[in-house]
Amino acid sequence: MIAAAVLAVLALACAVGAWRLTFARWPWRAPRTAILLWQSLGVTWGLATTGALFAYALSPYGAGVVHGLSILLTSAEFDVREPHDVIRLCALLSGFTLLTVLVAVLVAAGAQTLRARRRHRMLLKLIARDEPAVPGVRVVDHPGAAAYCLPGLKSEVVISAGTLDLLSQDELDAMLAHELAHARERHDLVLLPFGALLRALPWSAVVRDAQESVALLIEMAADDRARRFCSPKRLATALLRFGAATAVPTPHGALGATSGQNVMARVNRLIKPDIDLPAHVRYGILVASAVLAVSAPLLWLLPA
């Protein structure tokens, strides 16, 4: 019972922490650190919620979640005439259902994204061309503004002919640096679990806000990497030009420079950057994230 109560409190704390993090503004000062914290909260919430249900259902065995499940496979004993056993059985089934749903939606989202990228790559082979002015970038003859990264083992950066006409050379270099940052840091893998969780819990405002917050943070992280190689003001003006132009929607499975909301927040951040979080604060958040991430698995192993 104690393990179940601790896991339940941990799951609630993660939900409250995620809710408060969506309103915080310090993540904008350290987006990579905040992304790691978001990932830790998500993993811990899933393991703590399912673990609390399992720990309660298996509490009579006194062996914890992992060992309790192994005992259950060999000697399952539930008396449906006893109300307490009925509640334990419902908790066990709820735990398995939630765990199955979380894993299934993650696998399904990953498979759907891979299929969409495969189809889009086949389409690019037919309609995209190489442009000597932008080596290593695929160009699509479309008058609208488009610039996105198609992640994968061999990532591709795609822009439209309209983008070439719209941006100056410096702005184009800044936009390409942003897209290359997405490809190198594999931001698609960061966003995938949160999108999958939103599919599993579409009614949850906390999950929806978390997905939007992480999406904004990965754009800011890509902005930070891009401004190492270009002028932040050129990237800001490129974003503004995209906002004023007829932009082409980013394909499913791709990451676009102007995807999502809060483009103006990114522009203001590039023009007037905030002071970075002090190093000791960032390291403290990283340590707390690591401790949080290992807490739920440890509680699964501890005897009840």
C-alpha positions in Angstrom: 0.0 0.0 0.0 2.8 2.4 0.8 4.4 1.9 -2.6 1.1 2.5 -4.3 0.5 5.7 -2.3 4.0 7.0 -3.1 3.6 6.2 -6.8 0.2 7.9 -6.9 1.7 11.0 -5.2 4.6 11.0 -7.7 2.2 10.8 -10.6 0.1 13.7 -9.2 3.2 15.7 -8.6 4.3 15.2 -12.2 0.9 16.3 -13.5 1.0 19.4 -11.3 4.6 20.1 -12.3 3.7 19.8 -16.0 0.7 22.2 -15.5 2.9 24.8 -13.8 5.7 24.4 -16.3 3.4 25.3 -19.2 3.0 28.8 -17.6 6.6 29.3 -16.7 8.9 31.5 -18.7 12.3 30.4 -17.5 12.2 27.5 -20.1 12.6 30.2 -22.8 16.0 31.1 -21.3 17.2 27.4 -21.4 15.0 25.5 -23.9 17.3 22.4 -24.0 17.3 22.1 -20.2 13.5 22.5 -20.2 13.0 19.9 -22.9 14.9 17.3 -20.7 12.7 18.2 -17.8 9.6 17.8 -19.9 10.8 14.4 -21.0 11.5 13.4 -17.5 8.0 14.5 -16.3 6.4 12.6 -19.1 8.2 9.3 -18.6 7.8 9.5 -14.8 4.1 10.3 -15.0 3.4 7.2 -17.2 5.4 4.8 -15.1 4.1 6.3 -11.8 0.5 6.1 -12.8 0.6 2.6 -14.1 2.9 1.6 -11.2 0.4 2.9 -8.6 -2.4 0.8 -10.1 -0.1 -2.3 -10.2 1.3 -1.7 -6.7 -2.2 -1.5 -5.2 -3.5 -4.6 -7.1 -0.4 -6.6 -6.1 0.0 -5.3 -2.5 -1.1 -8.6 -0.8 2.0 -10.3 -2.3 4.3 -7.8 -0.6 6.9 -8.1 -3.4 6.5 -4.8 -5.2 5.4 -4.3 -8.8 8.0 -6.2 -10.8 8.2 -9.2 -8.5 4.5 -9.0 -7.8 3.7 -9.3 -11.5 6.0 -12.4 -11.8 4.1 -14.0 -8.8 0.8 -13.1 -10.4 1.7 -15.0 -13.6 2.2 -18.2 -11.6 -0.4 -17.9 -8.8 -3.1 -15.4 -9.6 -5.7 -15.4 -6.7 -8.7 -13.1 -6.9 -11.9 -14.0 -5.2 -14.7 -12.1 -7.0 -16.9 -12.5 -4.0 -14.7 -10.3 -1.9 -15.1 -6.5 -2.6 -11.5 -5.8 -1.9 -10.3 -8.4 -4.5 -12.7 -7.0 -7.0 -11.2 -3.5 -6.5 -7.7 -5.0 -6.8 -8.7 -6.8 -10.0 -10.1 -3.6 -11.5 -6.9 -1.7 -10.6 -4.8 -4.5 -12.2 -6.8 -4.4 -15.4 -6.8 -0.6 -15.5 -3.0 -0.6 -15.1 -2.5 -3.1 -18.0 -5.0 -1.1 -20.1 -3.3 2.2 -19.5 0.2 0.7 -20.1 -1.0 -1.0 -23.3 -2.6 2.2 -24.6 0.5 4.3 -23.9 2.7 1.9 -25.7 0.3 1.3 -28.6 -0.2 4.9 -29.4 3.5 5.6 -29.3 4.2 2.7 -31.7 1.2 3.7 -33.9 2.3 7.3 -34.0 5.9 6.3 -34.9 4.7 4.0 -37.6 2.3 6.6 -39.1 5.1 9.2 -39.1 7.5 6.8 -40.8 4.9 6.0 -43.5 4.2 9.7 -44.1 7.9 10.5 -44.4 8.4 7.6 -46.8 5.6 8.8 -49.0 6.9 12.3 -48.9 10.4 11.2 -49.9 9.0 9.3 -52.9 7.1 12.5 -53.9 10.3 14.6 -53.5 12.1 12.3 -55.9 9.5 13.2 -58.5 9.0 16.9 -58.0 12.1 18.3 -56.2 15.3 19.4 -57.7 18.8 20.4 -56.7 19.7 24.1 -56.8 23.4 25.1 -57.1 22.7 28.3 -55.1 21.7 26.1 -52.1 23.8 22.9 -52.2 22.5 20.0 -50.2 18.9 21.4 -50.2 16.0 20.1 -52.1 13.9 22.7 -54.0 10.3 22.4 -54.9 8.9 24.6 -57.7 6.0 26.2 -55.7 5.3 29.9 -55.4 4.3 29.7 -51.8 6.8 30.0 -48.9 8.0 26.6 -47.5 11.0 25.6 -45.5 11.1 22.4 -43.5 13.2 19.5 -42.4 12.3 15.9 -43.2 14.0 14.0 -40.4 15.3 10.4 -40.6 18.5 8.5 -40.9 19.2 10.7 -43.9 17.5 13.9 -43.1 16.6 16.3 -45.9 16.0 20.1 -45.9 13.3 21.2 -48.4 12.5 24.7 -49.5 10.2 26.1 -52.2 11.0 28.3 -55.1 8.8 30.9 -53.5 11.2 30.9 -50.5 14.2 31.6 -52.7 12.3 34.7 -54.1 11.1 35.8 -50.7 14.3 35.8 -48.6 17.6 37.5 -49.0 20.8 35.3 -49.0 21.5 36.1 -45.3 17.9 35.3 -44.4 18.0 32.1 -46.4 21.2 31.0 -44.7 19.6 31.7 -41.3 16.5 29.7 -42.2 18.6 26.8 -43.5 20.7 26.8 -40.3 17.5 26.5 -38.3 16.3 23.5 -40.3 19.7 21.8 -40.1 19.5 22.2 -36.3 16.3 20.2 -36.3 17.9 17.5 -38.3 21.1 17.3 -36.2 19.4 17.3 -32.8 16.5 15.0 -33.9 13.8 17.1 -32.5 11.3 14.9 -34.1 12.1 12.2 -31.6 11.6 14.7 -28.8 8.1 15.7 -30.0 6.9 12.2 -31.0 6.0 10.9 -27.4 4.1 14.0 -26.6 2.1 13.8 -29.8 1.4 10.2 -29.0 0.3 11.0 -25.5 -2.1 13.6 -26.8 -3.7 11.0 -29.0 -4.1 8.7 -26.0 -5.5 11.5 -23.8 -7.1 14.1 -26.3 -9.4 15.4 -23.5 -6.5 16.4 -21.3 -5.7 20.1 -21.3 -2.4 19.5 -19.5 -1.3 17.1 -22.2 -2.3 19.4 -25.0 -0.5 22.4 -23.3 2.6 20.2 -22.7 2.7 19.2 -26.4 2.4 22.8 -27.5 5.1 23.9 -25.0 7.6 21.3 -26.1 6.9 22.2 -29.8 7.7 25.8 -29.0 10.8 24.9 -27.0 12.3 22.7 -29.8 11.8 25.7 -32.2 13.6 27.9 -29.7 16.4 25.3 -29.3 16.8 25.3 -33.1 16.9 29.1 -33.1 19.7 29.0 -30.5 21.8 26.6 -32.5 21.1 28.5 -35.8 22.3 31.9 -34.3 25.7 30.4 -33.7 26.2 30.5 -37.5 24.0 33.4 -38.5 22.7 36.8 -37.4 19.8 36.4 -35.0 18.1 39.5 -36.6 18.3 37.9 -40.1 16.5 34.8 -38.7 13.9 37.0 -37.1 13.3 38.9 -40.3 13.0 35.6 -42.2 10.4 34.4 -39.7 8.5 37.7 -40.1 8.6 37.4 -43.9 7.2 33.9 -43.7 4.4 35.1 -41.5 3.4 37.8 -44.0 3.7 35.5 -47.0 1.4 32.7 -48.2 3.1 29.9 -46.3 2.7 26.3 -47.3 1.6 24.0 -44.5 4.4 21.8 -43.1 3.9 18.1 -44.2 3.1 15.5 -41.6 6.2 14.1 -40.1 8.3 17.2 -41.0 9.5 20.1 -38.8 9.0 23.5 -40.3 10.7 26.8 -39.3 7.3 28.5 -38.7 5.4 25.5 -37.4 3.1 26.0 -34.5 2.1 29.1 -32.6 4.1 31.9 -30.9 6.2 32.9 -33.9 6.3 36.4 -32.5 7.6 35.1 -29.2 10.5 33.6 -31.1 11.1 36.8 -33.0 11.1 38.9 -29.9 13.5 36.4 -28.2 15.9 36.6 -31.2 15.8 40.4 -31.3 16.0 41.0 -27.5 17.4 37.8 -26.0 16.9 37.2 -22.2 19.9 36.5 -20.0 20.7 32.7 -20.0 19.9 30.8 -16.9 23.0 30.6 -14.6 25.0 27.4 -15.1 24.4 26.1 -11.5 20.6 26.5 -12.1 20.7 24.5 -15.3 22.8 21.8 -13.7 20.4 21.7 -10.8 17.5 21.2 -13.1 19.3 18.5 -15.0 20.1 16.6 -11.8 16.5 16.9 -10.6 15.3 15.6 -14.0 17.6 12.6 -13.8 16.5 11.8 -10.2 12.9 12.2 -11.2 13.4 9.9 -14.2 14.8 7.0 -12.2 12.4 7.4 -9.2 9.5 5.5 -10.8 11.5 2.5 -12.1 13.1 2.2 -8.6 9.7 2.2 -7.0 8.7 -0.5 -9.3 11.6 -2.7 -8.0 11.2 -2.0 -4.3 9.0 -4.4 -2.3 5.7 -3.1 -1.2 
